[in-house]
Amino acid sequence: MKKKEWIVLLVIGGIALIGILALQILGKMRAKQNQALQSTYVVDVFVDDKVVETFDPNENATYTIEGNYGLMEIEVKEGQWHVSHVECPNHICEKMGWKTVDDIEPIVCLPNGIQLLARVNGN
């Protein structure tokens, strides 16, 4: 290889290395921002438009809520939550899967009159 070809290869390799390092740094910064953002959220559990429970989605726990039709069990794990068991005729809320603070759609059980809504803590 000629000297100019080696120089071009070194320049391209250096630019690629700088790009990879920049992407890693930006990824770590974004992860820290997301973690800080998620820690500012709580989830309110409503029964007939009244808050009966509020939980931090980052604290692993299980909650049992009494609704109009029966009991609902909510599992919270690693920043996510879902309905693990419910006493109602259609079980649609169980089929909604795991939710996070980024999800727009709340979990709703119409027969029980229960809603799970994420909000910024303090608002």
Residue, then its C-alpha position, 0 to 999 in steps of 0.5 A: m500500500k502507498k503512504k497516502e492509502w495508509i493515511v486515508l485508512l488511519v483517518i477513516g479509522g479515527i473518525a469511526l472510533i470517535g463516532i463509536l465513543a460519542l454514541q456510547i457516551l450519548g447512550k449513557m447520558r440518555a439512560k441516566q436521564n430516563q432513570a431520573l425521569q422515571s423516578t419522578y413518576v407515581v401510579d395512581v389506582f382509582v376506584d370510581d374516580k377516587v384514588v385508593e392507592t398510589f405506588d412508585p413504579n420502581e419499587n417491586a411490590t404486589y397490590t390487591i385492590e377491591g373493585n365493584y365486581g371483585l379483587m384486582e392484583i397488580e404486580v409492580k416490577e422494575g419500573q413496570w406494572h400489570v394486572s396479574h389477576v382480576e375477578c371480573p367477567n372479561h379479563i381485558c385488563e389482564k390482557m393489556g400487558w406490562k405498562t411503563v410511564d412511557d405508555i399513553e394507554p392506562i389500564v382500565c377494568l370497567p366491571n370493577g371501576i378501576q383505573l391505573l394512571a401514571r403521573v408526575n409525582g407532585n402534580 
